[in-house]
Amino acid sequence: MSEYFDKYVDDKGSWDHDLWNMHRIVTDNLPNILQSVYRQGMSDGQRTIVEKAANIDPQMPQSPAQSQDNSLAQQVLDALGRQSTLTFKI
C-alpha cells in the first residue's frame, strides 16, 4: 500500500495534489467519460451518413458494360443444356 502513493509524493515528501486530484476525477468518472466518447463517436458516424445521403449526384448512374463472356450465366445455360436466352414467366 505504501508504494501506491509514491507517484504522488516527491523525494522531499511534498504531495502533488493536482496529479492526485486528476487521477481521482478520471477514476471516479470513467464510466461517464467512456459514455460521452461513445456518444460522440455515434454522433460523428450519423453525421457522416447524413452528409453522404444529402450530397447525392443527380446524374443517372452508369451501369458497367456487360461482358459478352459472362461465365456464371454461361455455366447456368450449360447446366440446363440450352444455349439460348433463359427466360422466366411470372
PDB file of N, CA, C and O in Angstrom:
ATOM      1  N   MET A   1       0.815  -1.188   0.000  1.00  0.00           N
ATOM      2  CA  MET A   1       0.000   0.000   0.000  1.00  0.00           C
ATOM      3  C   MET A   1       0.861   1.256   0.000  1.00  0.00           C
ATOM      4  O   MET A   1       0.467   2.278  -0.561  1.00  0.00           O
ATOM      5  N   SER A   2       2.010   1.188   0.612  1.00  0.00           N
ATOM      6  CA  SER A   2       2.863   2.377   0.692  1.00  0.00           C
ATOM      7  C   SER A   2       3.405   2.761  -0.677  1.00  0.00           C
ATOM      8  O   SER A   2       3.693   3.936  -0.905  1.00  0.00           O
ATOM      9  N   GLU A   3       3.552   1.825  -1.585  1.00  0.00           N
ATOM     10  CA  GLU A   3       4.062   2.121  -2.922  1.00  0.00           C
ATOM     11  C   GLU A   3       2.998   2.791  -3.805  1.00  0.00           C
ATOM     12  O   GLU A   3       3.333   3.442  -4.795  1.00  0.00           O
ATOM     13  N   TYR A   4       1.741   2.633  -3.452  1.00  0.00           N
ATOM     14  CA  TYR A   4       0.658   3.205  -4.248  1.00  0.00           C
ATOM     15  C   TYR A   4       0.760   4.726  -4.328  1.00  0.00           C
ATOM     16  O   TYR A   4       0.472   5.310  -5.372  1.00  0.00           O
ATOM     17  N   PHE A   5       1.165   5.365  -3.245  1.00  0.00           N
ATOM     18  CA  PHE A   5       1.214   6.825  -3.187  1.00  0.00           C
ATOM     19  C   PHE A   5       2.563   7.394  -3.621  1.00  0.00           C
ATOM     20  O   PHE A   5       2.726   8.614  -3.651  1.00  0.00           O
ATOM     21  N   ASP A   6       3.532   6.544  -3.958  1.00  0.00           N
ATOM     22  CA  ASP A   6       4.866   7.027  -4.328  1.00  0.00           C
ATOM     23  C   ASP A   6       4.846   7.974  -5.524  1.00  0.00           C
ATOM     24  O   ASP A   6       5.631   8.920  -5.575  1.00  0.00           O
ATOM     25  N   LYS A   7       3.969   7.734  -6.474  1.00  0.00           N
ATOM     26  CA  LYS A   7       3.938   8.619  -7.657  1.00  0.00           C
ATOM     27  C   LYS A   7       3.367  10.004  -7.344  1.00  0.00           C
ATOM     28  O   LYS A   7       3.519  10.932  -8.139  1.00  0.00           O
ATOM     29  N   TYR A   8       2.714  10.145  -6.193  1.00  0.00           N
ATOM     30  CA  TYR A   8       2.126  11.428  -5.817  1.00  0.00           C
ATOM     31  C   TYR A   8       3.001  12.213  -4.831  1.00  0.00           C
ATOM     32  O   TYR A   8       2.699  13.364  -4.517  1.00  0.00           O
ATOM     33  N   VAL A   9       4.081  11.593  -4.343  1.00  0.00           N
ATOM     34  CA  VAL A   9       4.964  12.235  -3.367  1.00  0.00           C
ATOM     35  C   VAL A   9       6.367  12.295  -3.972  1.00  0.00           C
ATOM     36  O   VAL A   9       6.892  11.292  -4.456  1.00  0.00           O
ATOM     37  N   ASP A  10       6.967  13.499  -3.936  1.00  0.00           N
ATOM     38  CA  ASP A  10       8.326  13.621  -4.480  1.00  0.00           C
ATOM     39  C   ASP A  10       9.362  13.234  -3.413  1.00  0.00           C
ATOM     40  O   ASP A  10       9.002  12.805  -2.317  1.00  0.00           O
ATOM     41  N   ASP A  11      10.645  13.391  -3.747  1.00  0.00           N
ATOM     42  CA  ASP A  11      11.745  12.994  -2.852  1.00  0.00           C
ATOM     43  C   ASP A  11      11.762  13.798  -1.549  1.00  0.00           C
ATOM     44  O   ASP A  11      12.244  13.312  -0.526  1.00  0.00           O
ATOM     45  N   LYS A  12      11.244  15.007  -1.585  1.00  0.00           N
ATOM     46  CA  LYS A  12      11.245  15.855  -0.387  1.00  0.00           C
ATOM     47  C   LYS A  12      10.015  15.612   0.496  1.00  0.00           C
ATOM     48  O   LYS A  12       9.907  16.188   1.578  1.00  0.00           O
ATOM     49  N   GLY A  13       9.096  14.766   0.038  1.00  0.00           N
ATOM     50  CA  GLY A  13       7.896  14.478   0.818  1.00  0.00           C
ATOM     51  C   GLY A  13       6.728  15.382   0.495  1.00  0.00           C
ATOM     52  O   GLY A  13       5.708  15.356   1.185  1.00  0.00           O
ATOM     53  N   SER A  14       6.866  16.178  -0.545  1.00  0.00           N
ATOM     54  CA  SER A  14       5.766  17.069  -0.945  1.00  0.00           C
ATOM     55  C   SER A  14       4.790  16.307  -1.843  1.00  0.00           C
ATOM     56  O   SER A  14       5.184  15.552  -2.732  1.00  0.00           O
ATOM     57  N   TRP A  15       3.518  16.534  -1.577  1.00  0.00           N
ATOM     58  CA  TRP A  15       2.479  15.872  -2.360  1.00  0.00           C
ATOM     59  C   TRP A  15       2.156  16.666  -3.629  1.00  0.00           C
ATOM     60  O   TRP A  15       2.134  17.897  -3.621  1.00  0.00           O
ATOM     61  N   ASP A  16       1.909  15.942  -4.704  1.00  0.00           N
ATOM     62  CA  ASP A  16       1.436  16.541  -5.954  1.00  0.00           C
ATOM     63  C   ASP A  16      -0.090  16.394  -5.966  1.00  0.00           C
ATOM     64  O   ASP A  16      -0.634  15.436  -6.516  1.00  0.00           O
ATOM     65  N   HIS A  17      -0.758  17.357  -5.351  1.00  0.00           N
ATOM     66  CA  HIS A  17      -2.208  17.285  -5.207  1.00  0.00           C
ATOM     67  C   HIS A  17      -2.940  17.383  -6.541  1.00  0.00           C
ATOM     68  O   HIS A  17      -4.013  16.804  -6.709  1.00  0.00           O
ATOM     69  N   ASP A  18      -2.360  18.116  -7.486  1.00  0.00           N
ATOM     70  CA  ASP A  18      -3.008  18.239  -8.794  1.00  0.00           C
ATOM     71  C   ASP A  18      -3.064  16.886  -9.501  1.00  0.00           C
ATOM     72  O   ASP A  18      -4.095  16.515 -10.061  1.00  0.00           O
ATOM     73  N   LEU A  19      -1.951  16.154  -9.472  1.00  0.00           N
ATOM     74  CA  LEU A  19      -1.923  14.836 -10.097  1.00  0.00           C
ATOM     75  C   LEU A  19      -2.879  13.881  -9.387  1.00  0.00           C
ATOM     76  O   LEU A  19      -3.600  13.123 -10.037  1.00  0.00           O
ATOM     77  N   TRP A  20      -2.886  13.918  -8.062  1.00  0.00           N
ATOM     78  CA  TRP A  20      -3.788  13.071  -7.275  1.00  0.00           C
ATOM     79  C   TRP A  20      -5.247  13.369  -7.623  1.00  0.00           C
ATOM     80  O   TRP A  20      -6.037  12.455  -7.857  1.00  0.00           O
ATOM     81  N   ASN A  21      -5.593  14.656  -7.653  1.00  0.00           N
ATOM     82  CA  ASN A  21      -6.975  15.046  -7.967  1.00  0.00           C
ATOM     83  C   ASN A  21      -7.373  14.645  -9.380  1.00  0.00           C
ATOM     84  O   ASN A  21      -8.489  14.175  -9.606  1.00  0.00           O
ATOM     85  N   MET A  22      -6.459  14.831 -10.334  1.00  0.00           N
ATOM     86  CA  MET A  22      -6.754  14.475 -11.713  1.00  0.00           C
ATOM     87  C   MET A  22      -7.000  12.964 -11.826  1.00  0.00           C
ATOM     88  O   MET A  22      -7.956  12.545 -12.479  1.00  0.00           O
ATOM     89  N   HIS A  23      -6.158  12.156 -11.206  1.00  0.00           N
ATOM     90  CA  HIS A  23      -6.336  10.704 -11.266  1.00  0.00           C
ATOM     91  C   HIS A  23      -7.633  10.268 -10.591  1.00  0.00           C
ATOM     92  O   HIS A  23      -8.309   9.363 -11.078  1.00  0.00           O
ATOM     93  N   ARG A  24      -7.980  10.896  -9.492  1.00  0.00           N
ATOM     94  CA  ARG A  24      -9.219  10.551  -8.794  1.00  0.00           C
ATOM     95  C   ARG A  24     -10.446  10.935  -9.624  1.00  0.00           C
ATOM     96  O   ARG A  24     -11.421  10.186  -9.686  1.00  0.00           O
ATOM     97  N   ILE A  25     -10.390  12.100 -10.255  1.00  0.00           N
ATOM     98  CA  ILE A  25     -11.517  12.544 -11.083  1.00  0.00           C
ATOM     99  C   ILE A  25     -11.723  11.586 -12.253  1.00  0.00           C
ATOM    100  O   ILE A  25     -12.851  11.187 -12.544  1.00  0.00           O
ATOM    101  N   VAL A  26     -10.639  11.222 -12.916  1.00  0.00           N
ATOM    102  CA  VAL A  26     -10.748  10.301 -14.052  1.00  0.00           C
ATOM    103  C   VAL A  26     -11.247   8.943 -13.579  1.00  0.00           C
ATOM    104  O   VAL A  26     -12.127   8.354 -14.208  1.00  0.00           O
ATOM    105  N   THR A  27     -10.697   8.441 -12.481  1.00  0.00           N
ATOM    106  CA  THR A  27     -11.099   7.136 -11.975  1.00  0.00           C
ATOM    107  C   THR A  27     -12.565   7.130 -11.540  1.00  0.00           C
ATOM    108  O   THR A  27     -13.297   6.184 -11.833  1.00  0.00           O
ATOM    109  N   ASP A  28     -12.982   8.162 -10.858  1.00  0.00           N
ATOM    110  CA  ASP A  28     -14.364   8.222 -10.373  1.00  0.00           C
ATOM    111  C   ASP A  28     -15.377   8.413 -11.502  1.00  0.00           C
ATOM    112  O   ASP A  28     -16.515   7.955 -11.400  1.00  0.00           O
ATOM    113  N   ASN A  29     -14.972   9.080 -12.562  1.00  0.00           N
ATOM    114  CA  ASN A  29     -15.896   9.410 -13.648  1.00  0.00           C
ATOM    115  C   ASN A  29     -15.649   8.613 -14.924  1.00  0.00           C
ATOM    116  O   ASN A  29     -16.142   8.991 -15.987  1.00  0.00           O
ATOM    117  N   LEU A  30     -14.909   7.538 -14.842  1.00  0.00           N
ATOM    118  CA  LEU A  30     -14.566   6.776 -16.037  1.00  0.00           C
ATOM    119  C   LEU A  30     -15.793   6.285 -16.808  1.00  0.00           C
ATOM    120  O   LEU A  30     -15.807   6.411 -18.033  1.00  0.00           O
ATOM    121  N   PRO A  31     -16.814   5.736 -16.165  1.00  0.00           N
ATOM    122  CA  PRO A  31     -17.992   5.322 -16.948  1.00  0.00           C
ATOM    123  C   PRO A  31     -18.649   6.483 -17.692  1.00  0.00           C
ATOM    124  O   PRO A  31     -19.072   6.324 -18.837  1.00  0.00           O
ATOM    125  N   ASN A  32     -18.736   7.634 -17.058  1.00  0.00           N
ATOM    126  CA  ASN A  32     -19.338   8.798 -17.730  1.00  0.00           C
ATOM    127  C   ASN A  32     -18.467   9.287 -18.879  1.00  0.00           C
ATOM    128  O   ASN A  32     -18.984   9.689 -19.921  1.00  0.00           O
ATOM    129  N   ILE A  33     -17.162   9.258 -18.698  1.00  0.00           N
ATOM    130  CA  ILE A  33     -16.237   9.693 -19.755  1.00  0.00           C
ATOM    131  C   ILE A  33     -16.356   8.762 -20.953  1.00  0.00           C
ATOM    132  O   ILE A  33     -16.436   9.228 -22.090  1.00  0.00           O
ATOM    133  N   LEU A  34     -16.367   7.457 -20.717  1.00  0.00           N
ATOM    134  CA  LEU A  34     -16.474   6.497 -21.814  1.00  0.00           C
ATOM    135  C   LEU A  34     -17.817   6.617 -22.526  1.00  0.00           C
ATOM    136  O   LEU A  34     -17.877   6.500 -23.750  1.00  0.00           O
ATOM    137  N   GLN A  35     -18.879   6.845 -21.790  1.00  0.00           N
ATOM    138  CA  GLN A  35     -20.186   7.005 -22.401  1.00  0.00           C
ATOM    139  C   GLN A  35     -20.220   8.264 -23.279  1.00  0.00           C
ATOM    140  O   GLN A  35     -20.822   8.251 -24.352  1.00  0.00           O
ATOM    141  N   SER A  36     -19.593   9.326 -22.839  1.00  0.00           N
ATOM    142  CA  SER A  36     -19.537  10.558 -23.638  1.00  0.00           C
ATOM    143  C   SER A  36     -18.747  10.347 -24.920  1.00  0.00           C
ATOM    144  O   SER A  36     -19.146  10.815 -25.987  1.00  0.00           O
ATOM    145  N   VAL A  37     -17.630   9.645 -24.814  1.00  0.00           N
ATOM    146  CA  VAL A  37     -16.814   9.357 -26.007  1.00  0.00           C
ATOM    147  C   VAL A  37     -17.609   8.499 -26.987  1.00  0.00           C
ATOM    148  O   VAL A  37     -17.583   8.747 -28.192  1.00  0.00           O
ATOM    149  N   TYR A  38     -18.311   7.494 -26.477  1.00  0.00           N
ATOM    150  CA  TYR A  38     -19.126   6.624 -27.330  1.00  0.00           C
ATOM    151  C   TYR A  38     -20.216   7.429 -28.036  1.00  0.00           C
ATOM    152  O   TYR A  38     -20.420   7.269 -29.239  1.00  0.00           O
ATOM    153  N   ARG A  39     -20.911   8.286 -27.301  1.00  0.00           N
ATOM    154  CA  ARG A  39     -21.971   9.104 -27.904  1.00  0.00           C
ATOM    155  C   ARG A  39     -21.416  10.042 -28.964  1.00  0.00           C
ATOM    156  O   ARG A  39     -22.047  10.249 -30.001  1.00  0.00           O
ATOM    157  N   GLN A  40     -20.247  10.607 -28.715  1.00  0.00           N
ATOM    158  CA  GLN A  40     -19.631  11.497 -29.694  1.00  0.00           C
ATOM    159  C   GLN A  40     -19.290  10.726 -30.966  1.00  0.00           C
ATOM    160  O   GLN A  40     -19.494  11.224 -32.073  1.00  0.00           O
ATOM    161  N   GLY A  41     -18.773   9.515 -30.805  1.00  0.00           N
ATOM    162  CA  GLY A  41     -18.464   8.688 -31.972  1.00  0.00           C
ATOM    163  C   GLY A  41     -19.707   8.330 -32.759  1.00  0.00           C
ATOM    164  O   GLY A  41     -19.686   8.344 -33.990  1.00  0.00           O
ATOM    165  N   MET A  42     -20.792   8.007 -32.064  1.00  0.00           N
ATOM    166  CA  MET A  42     -22.049   7.709 -32.740  1.00  0.00           C
ATOM    167  C   MET A  42     -22.564   8.954 -33.479  1.00  0.00           C
ATOM    168  O   MET A  42     -23.048   8.855 -34.607  1.00  0.00           O
ATOM    169  N   SER A  43     -22.459  10.091 -32.851  1.00  0.00           N
ATOM    170  CA  SER A  43     -22.916  11.332 -33.467  1.00  0.00           C
ATOM    171  C   SER A  43     -22.118  11.635 -34.731  1.00  0.00           C
ATOM    172  O   SER A  43     -22.689  12.021 -35.751  1.00  0.00           O
ATOM    173  N   ASP A  44     -20.800  11.460 -34.664  1.00  0.00           N
ATOM    174  CA  ASP A  44     -19.956  11.701 -35.838  1.00  0.00           C
ATOM    175  C   ASP A  44     -20.295  10.727 -36.963  1.00  0.00           C
ATOM    176  O   ASP A  44     -20.320  11.108 -38.133  1.00  0.00           O
ATOM    177  N   GLY A  45     -20.556   9.474 -36.608  1.00  0.00           N
ATOM    178  CA  GLY A  45     -20.916   8.480 -37.615  1.00  0.00           C
ATOM    179  C   GLY A  45     -22.234   8.804 -38.288  1.00  0.00           C
ATOM    180  O   GLY A  45     -22.361   8.679 -39.506  1.00  0.00           O
ATOM    181  N   GLN A  46     -23.215   9.218 -37.505  1.00  0.00           N
ATOM    182  CA  GLN A  46     -24.511   9.581 -38.071  1.00  0.00           C
ATOM    183  C   GLN A  46     -24.385  10.823 -38.944  1.00  0.00           C
ATOM    184  O   GLN A  46     -25.028  10.918 -39.990  1.00  0.00           O
ATOM    185  N   ARG A  47     -23.565  11.766 -38.520  1.00  0.00           N
ATOM    186  CA  ARG A  47     -23.372  12.983 -39.312  1.00  0.00           C
ATOM    187  C   ARG A  47     -22.752  12.629 -40.670  1.00  0.00           C
ATOM    188  O   ARG A  47     -23.137  13.205 -41.687  1.00  0.00           O
ATOM    189  N   THR A  48     -21.818  11.710 -40.696  1.00  0.00           N
ATOM    190  CA  THR A  48     -21.183  11.300 -41.943  1.00  0.00           C
ATOM    191  C   THR A  48     -22.200  10.660 -42.878  1.00  0.00           C
ATOM    192  O   THR A  48     -22.190  10.923 -44.081  1.00  0.00           O
ATOM    193  N   ILE A  49     -23.071   9.827 -42.338  1.00  0.00           N
ATOM    194  CA  ILE A  49     -24.090   9.182 -43.160  1.00  0.00           C
ATOM    195  C   ILE A  49     -25.046  10.219 -43.734  1.00  0.00           C
ATOM    196  O   ILE A  49     -25.403  10.146 -44.909  1.00  0.00           O
ATOM    197  N   VAL A  50     -25.461  11.175 -42.923  1.00  0.00           N
ATOM    198  CA  VAL A  50     -26.379  12.212 -43.395  1.00  0.00           C
ATOM    199  C   VAL A  50     -25.704  13.063 -44.466  1.00  0.00           C
ATOM    200  O   VAL A  50     -26.341  13.414 -45.459  1.00  0.00           O
ATOM    201  N   GLU A  51     -24.448  13.397 -44.287  1.00  0.00           N
ATOM    202  CA  GLU A  51     -23.744  14.206 -45.284  1.00  0.00           C
ATOM    203  C   GLU A  51     -23.626  13.457 -46.609  1.00  0.00           C
ATOM    204  O   GLU A  51     -23.786  14.053 -47.675  1.00  0.00           O
ATOM    205  N   LYS A  52     -23.350  12.167 -46.550  1.00  0.00           N
ATOM    206  CA  LYS A  52     -23.257  11.383 -47.786  1.00  0.00           C
ATOM    207  C   LYS A  52     -24.615  11.281 -48.456  1.00  0.00           C
ATOM    208  O   LYS A  52     -24.706  11.357 -49.682  1.00  0.00           O
ATOM    209  N   ALA A  53     -25.673  11.109 -47.674  1.00  0.00           N
ATOM    210  CA  ALA A  53     -27.009  10.997 -48.248  1.00  0.00           C
ATOM    211  C   ALA A  53     -27.478  12.332 -48.814  1.00  0.00           C
ATOM    212  O   ALA A  53     -28.193  12.357 -49.815  1.00  0.00           O
ATOM    213  N   ALA A  54     -27.092  13.431 -48.197  1.00  0.00           N
ATOM    214  CA  ALA A  54     -27.531  14.750 -48.646  1.00  0.00           C
ATOM    215  C   ALA A  54     -26.785  15.204 -49.895  1.00  0.00           C
ATOM    216  O   ALA A  54     -27.309  16.017 -50.657  1.00  0.00           O
ATOM    217  N   ASN A  55     -25.603  14.710 -50.117  1.00  0.00           N
ATOM    218  CA  ASN A  55     -24.789  15.118 -51.266  1.00  0.00           C
ATOM    219  C   ASN A  55     -24.913  14.098 -52.391  1.00  0.00           C
ATOM    220  O   ASN A  55     -23.927  13.486 -52.803  1.00  0.00           O
ATOM    221  N   ILE A  56     -26.134  13.925 -52.880  1.00  0.00           N
ATOM    222  CA  ILE A  56     -26.347  12.961 -53.946  1.00  0.00           C
ATOM    223  C   ILE A  56     -26.004  13.581 -55.290  1.00  0.00           C
ATOM    224  O   ILE A  56     -26.020  14.802 -55.444  1.00  0.00           O
ATOM    225  N   ASP A  57     -25.701  12.747 -56.243  1.00  0.00           N
ATOM    226  CA  ASP A  57     -25.383  13.194 -57.595  1.00  0.00           C
ATOM    227  C   ASP A  57     -26.633  13.011 -58.451  1.00  0.00           C
ATOM    228  O   ASP A  57     -27.123  11.888 -58.576  1.00  0.00           O
ATOM    229  N   PRO A  58     -27.170  14.096 -59.053  1.00  0.00           N
ATOM    230  CA  PRO A  58     -28.420  13.977 -59.794  1.00  0.00           C
ATOM    231  C   PRO A  58     -28.283  13.237 -61.121  1.00  0.00           C
ATOM    232  O   PRO A  58     -29.298  12.935 -61.750  1.00  0.00           O
ATOM    233  N   GLN A  59     -27.076  12.938 -61.565  1.00  0.00           N
ATOM    234  CA  GLN A  59     -26.896  12.252 -62.836  1.00  0.00           C
ATOM    235  C   GLN A  59     -27.293  10.784 -62.704  1.00  0.00           C
ATOM    236  O   GLN A  59     -27.194  10.187 -61.632  1.00  0.00           O
ATOM    237  N   MET A  60     -27.737  10.231 -63.805  1.00  0.00           N
ATOM    238  CA  MET A  60     -28.126   8.829 -63.829  1.00  0.00           C
ATOM    239  C   MET A  60     -26.870   7.976 -63.685  1.00  0.00           C
ATOM    240  O   MET A  60     -25.884   8.207 -64.385  1.00  0.00           O
ATOM    241  N   PRO A  61     -26.892   7.003 -62.797  1.00  0.00           N
ATOM    242  CA  PRO A  61     -25.707   6.160 -62.652  1.00  0.00           C
ATOM    243  C   PRO A  61     -25.472   5.333 -63.909  1.00  0.00           C
ATOM    244  O   PRO A  61     -26.409   4.833 -64.532  1.00  0.00           O
ATOM    245  N   GLN A  62     -24.233   5.206 -64.253  1.00  0.00           N
ATOM    246  CA  GLN A  62     -23.856   4.446 -65.432  1.00  0.00           C
ATOM    247  C   GLN A  62     -23.614   2.996 -65.044  1.00  0.00           C
ATOM    248  O   GLN A  62     -22.815   2.705 -64.154  1.00  0.00           O
ATOM    249  N   SER A  63     -24.305   2.099 -65.712  1.00  0.00           N
ATOM    250  CA  SER A  63     -24.071   0.686 -65.422  1.00  0.00           C
ATOM    251  C   SER A  63     -22.829   0.232 -66.179  1.00  0.00           C
ATOM    252  O   SER A  63     -22.589   0.667 -67.305  1.00  0.00           O
ATOM    253  N   PRO A  64     -22.051  -0.634 -65.567  1.00  0.00           N
ATOM    254  CA  PRO A  64     -20.854  -1.100 -66.257  1.00  0.00           C
ATOM    255  C   PRO A  64     -21.235  -1.921 -67.479  1.00  0.00           C
ATOM    256  O   PRO A  64     -22.237  -2.636 -67.476  1.00  0.00           O
ATOM    257  N   ALA A  65     -20.434  -1.811 -68.508  1.00  0.00           N
ATOM    258  CA  ALA A  65     -20.682  -2.567 -69.730  1.00  0.00           C
ATOM    259  C   ALA A  65     -20.588  -4.053 -69.420  1.00  0.00           C
ATOM    260  O   ALA A  65     -19.628  -4.516 -68.804  1.00  0.00           O
ATOM    261  N   GLN A  66     -21.607  -4.794 -69.861  1.00  0.00           N
ATOM    262  CA  GLN A  66     -21.600  -6.223 -69.571  1.00  0.00           C
ATOM    263  C   GLN A  66     -20.738  -6.946 -70.580  1.00  0.00           C
ATOM    264  O   GLN A  66     -20.769  -6.686 -71.783  1.00  0.00           O
ATOM    265  N   SER A  67     -19.991  -7.837 -70.047  1.00  0.00           N
ATOM    266  CA  SER A  67     -19.080  -8.619 -70.864  1.00  0.00           C
ATOM    267  C   SER A  67     -19.889  -9.644 -71.657  1.00  0.00           C
ATOM    268  O   SER A  67     -20.895 -10.157 -71.168  1.00  0.00           O
ATOM    269  N   GLN A  68     -19.454  -9.938 -72.871  1.00  0.00           N
ATOM    270  CA  GLN A  68     -20.108 -10.952 -73.677  1.00  0.00           C
ATOM    271  C   GLN A  68     -19.884 -12.342 -73.090  1.00  0.00           C
ATOM    272  O   GLN A  68     -20.691 -13.248 -73.298  1.00  0.00           O
ATOM    273  N   ASP A  69     -18.805 -12.503 -72.372  1.00  0.00           N
ATOM    274  CA  ASP A  69     -18.479 -13.799 -71.781  1.00  0.00           C
ATOM    275  C   ASP A  69     -18.785 -13.762 -70.290  1.00  0.00           C
ATOM    276  O   ASP A  69     -17.879 -13.607 -69.471  1.00  0.00           O
ATOM    277  N   ASN A  70     -20.058 -13.905 -69.938  1.00  0.00           N
ATOM    278  CA  ASN A  70     -20.472 -13.932 -68.544  1.00  0.00           C
ATOM    279  C   ASN A  70     -20.401 -15.383 -68.098  1.00  0.00           C
ATOM    280  O   ASN A  70     -21.285 -16.181 -68.410  1.00  0.00           O
ATOM    281  N   SER A  71     -19.349 -15.718 -67.372  1.00  0.00           N
ATOM    282  CA  SER A  71     -19.091 -17.115 -67.065  1.00  0.00           C
ATOM    283  C   SER A  71     -20.184 -17.743 -66.212  1.00  0.00           C
ATOM    284  O   SER A  71     -20.520 -18.909 -66.417  1.00  0.00           O
ATOM    285  N   LEU A  72     -20.756 -16.993 -65.247  1.00  0.00           N
ATOM    286  CA  LEU A  72     -21.806 -17.557 -64.411  1.00  0.00           C
ATOM    287  C   LEU A  72     -23.056 -17.847 -65.231  1.00  0.00           C
ATOM    288  O   LEU A  72     -23.651 -18.917 -65.103  1.00  0.00           O
ATOM    289  N   ALA A  73     -23.456 -16.896 -66.075  1.00  0.00           N
ATOM    290  CA  ALA A  73     -24.625 -17.112 -66.922  1.00  0.00           C
ATOM    291  C   ALA A  73     -24.379 -18.260 -67.889  1.00  0.00           C
ATOM    292  O   ALA A  73     -25.276 -19.062 -68.148  1.00  0.00           O
ATOM    293  N   GLN A  74     -23.183 -18.338 -68.416  1.00  0.00           N
ATOM    294  CA  GLN A  74     -22.835 -19.414 -69.339  1.00  0.00           C
ATOM    295  C   GLN A  74     -22.864 -20.763 -68.632  1.00  0.00           C
ATOM    296  O   GLN A  74     -23.294 -21.760 -69.213  1.00  0.00           O
ATOM    297  N   GLN A  75     -22.413 -20.800 -67.396  1.00  0.00           N
ATOM    298  CA  GLN A  75     -22.438 -22.050 -66.636  1.00  0.00           C
ATOM    299  C   GLN A  75     -23.864 -22.506 -66.385  1.00  0.00           C
ATOM    300  O   GLN A  75     -24.152 -23.701 -66.455  1.00  0.00           O
ATOM    301  N   VAL A  76     -24.772 -21.560 -66.090  1.00  0.00           N
ATOM    302  CA  VAL A  76     -26.179 -21.906 -65.871  1.00  0.00           C
ATOM    303  C   VAL A  76     -26.784 -22.447 -67.158  1.00  0.00           C
ATOM    304  O   VAL A  76     -27.471 -23.469 -67.146  1.00  0.00           O
ATOM    305  N   LEU A  77     -26.529 -21.767 -68.257  1.00  0.00           N
ATOM    306  CA  LEU A  77     -27.063 -22.231 -69.532  1.00  0.00           C
ATOM    307  C   LEU A  77     -26.510 -23.603 -69.895  1.00  0.00           C
ATOM    308  O   LEU A  77     -27.252 -24.456 -70.381  1.00  0.00           O
ATOM    309  N   ASP A  78     -25.245 -23.824 -69.670  1.00  0.00           N
ATOM    310  CA  ASP A  78     -24.639 -25.125 -69.949  1.00  0.00           C
ATOM    311  C   ASP A  78     -25.244 -26.204 -69.067  1.00  0.00           C
ATOM    312  O   ASP A  78     -25.466 -27.324 -69.526  1.00  0.00           O
ATOM    313  N   ALA A  79     -25.515 -25.881 -67.806  1.00  0.00           N
ATOM    314  CA  ALA A  79     -26.103 -26.861 -66.898  1.00  0.00           C
ATOM    315  C   ALA A  79     -27.521 -27.216 -67.315  1.00  0.00           C
ATOM    316  O   ALA A  79     -27.955 -28.355 -67.139  1.00  0.00           O
ATOM    317  N   LEU A  80     -28.249 -26.242 -67.871  1.00  0.00           N
ATOM    318  CA  LEU A  80     -29.605 -26.509 -68.333  1.00  0.00           C
ATOM    319  C   LEU A  80     -29.632 -27.129 -69.722  1.00  0.00           C
ATOM    320  O   LEU A  80     -30.673 -27.601 -70.178  1.00  0.00           O
ATOM    321  N   GLY A  81     -28.488 -27.126 -70.391  1.00  0.00           N
ATOM    322  CA  GLY A  81     -28.415 -27.702 -71.722  1.00  0.00           C
ATOM    323  C   GLY A  81     -28.991 -26.809 -72.790  1.00  0.00           C
ATOM    324  O   GLY A  81     -29.407 -27.293 -73.842  1.00  0.00           O
ATOM    325  N   ARG A  82     -29.024 -25.515 -72.544  1.00  0.00           N
ATOM    326  CA  ARG A  82     -29.565 -24.564 -73.500  1.00  0.00           C
ATOM    327  C   ARG A  82     -28.508 -23.515 -73.807  1.00  0.00           C
ATOM    328  O   ARG A  82     -27.780 -23.080 -72.915  1.00  0.00           O
ATOM    329  N   GLN A  83     -28.425 -23.119 -75.040  1.00  0.00           N
ATOM    330  CA  GLN A  83     -27.504 -22.059 -75.442  1.00  0.00           C
ATOM    331  C   GLN A  83     -28.231 -20.761 -75.759  1.00  0.00           C
ATOM    332  O   GLN A  83     -27.596 -19.774 -76.132  1.00  0.00           O
ATOM    333  N   SER A  84     -29.558 -20.745 -75.615  1.00  0.00           N
ATOM    334  CA  SER A  84     -30.313 -19.529 -75.909  1.00  0.00           C
ATOM    335  C   SER A  84     -30.543 -18.742 -74.623  1.00  0.00           C
ATOM    336  O   SER A  84     -30.067 -19.120 -73.553  1.00  0.00           O
ATOM    337  N   THR A  85     -31.273 -17.654 -74.748  1.00  0.00           N
ATOM    338  CA  THR A  85     -31.540 -16.778 -73.613  1.00  0.00           C
ATOM    339  C   THR A  85     -32.498 -17.462 -72.646  1.00  0.00           C
ATOM    340  O   THR A  85     -33.513 -18.018 -73.067  1.00  0.00           O
ATOM    341  N   LEU A  86     -32.195 -17.426 -71.392  1.00  0.00           N
ATOM    342  CA  LEU A  86     -33.020 -18.023 -70.343  1.00  0.00           C
ATOM    343  C   LEU A  86     -34.075 -17.010 -69.915  1.00  0.00           C
ATOM    344  O   LEU A  86     -33.740 -15.880 -69.562  1.00  0.00           O
ATOM    345  N   THR A  87     -35.366 -17.409 -69.944  1.00  0.00           N
ATOM    346  CA  THR A  87     -36.445 -16.513 -69.540  1.00  0.00           C
ATOM    347  C   THR A  87     -37.311 -17.214 -68.513  1.00  0.00           C
ATOM    348  O   THR A  87     -37.380 -18.442 -68.453  1.00  0.00           O
ATOM    349  N   PHE A  88     -37.980 -16.383 -67.696  1.00  0.00           N
ATOM    350  CA  PHE A  88     -38.899 -16.887 -66.695  1.00  0.00           C
ATOM    351  C   PHE A  88     -40.262 -16.238 -66.917  1.00  0.00           C
ATOM    352  O   PHE A  88     -40.342 -15.035 -67.167  1.00  0.00           O
ATOM    353  N   LYS A  89     -41.323 -17.019 -66.827  1.00  0.00           N
ATOM    354  CA  LYS A  89     -42.662 -16.486 -66.954  1.00  0.00           C
ATOM    355  C   LYS A  89     -43.197 -16.260 -65.560  1.00  0.00           C
ATOM    356  O   LYS A  89     -43.265 -17.186 -64.752  1.00  0.00           O
ATOM    357  N   ILE A  90     -43.577 -15.022 -65.278  1.00  0.00           N
ATOM    358  CA  ILE A  90     -44.047 -14.682 -63.933  1.00  0.00           C
ATOM    359  C   ILE A  90     -45.553 -14.526 -63.944  1.00  0.00           C
ATOM    360  O   ILE A  90     -46.152 -14.239 -62.907  1.00  0.00           O
TER     361      ILE A  90
END
